[in-house]
Every structure is written in structure tokens, then in C-alpha cells.
């Protein structure tokens, strides 16, 4: 996703058309930064990383980020139909963040190395 975001940024710079910048930013923040942070957390919490829900959480995030990015790009490039796509992607990302929060909260104190 980061390579896609970088290429998109280069394309915007070359063309001089930055109308889809918000979608580019969503792709980089959700698709690169957030996934990187999830990876750090799961690496530091191996028991949670081994949970099948962690894998589900990451794949939902990837799919929802793509949906959201497409919707936001459509909205900012003047294409009809982008708003509902962006809304659906946003709601899925939000629900998936709740899933990640649940995974964090339910991890045992012994696994995290400190009592909560």
C-alpha cells in the first residue's frame, strides 16, 4: 500500500492534479501507518498475533482501506457514487478498529508483561 501511495503521489506531482490528495492521504495513513502500528503491536504480543481474529482484523482492514480509498478518490475527482462507497469503507474501518481494541483489551496481563 505504501508503494501504491507513493506512486499515486508521484503521479499527482507530475500531472499537477492534486484533486485526489485526500484519498492518497487515506491510503497512506490507513494502509501504511495503521498497518505498521498493528504489526508492531502484534509482534510485541505474540499470543494475540497467533489468534485467528488478529489475522481477520488485518485482512478486514486491508479490504476496508481499499474500499474507503476508492470512495474518497471518487468523491474528490467528481465521480458520482463515491459517497456511499466511502461511507461503507469508513464504517468497516471503524468496526475493525473496535475489533482491534477488543483484541488489545482482552490480551492477558501476563502476556503484556504488566498488570493493567
Buried (B, 14 or more C-beta within 10 A) or exposed (E): BEEBBBEBBEEBEEEEEEEBBBBBBBBBEBBBEBBEEBEEBBEEBEEBBEBEEBEEBBEBBBBBBBBBBBBBBBBBEEEEEBEEBBBBBBEBBEEBBEBBEEBEEEBEEEEBEEEE
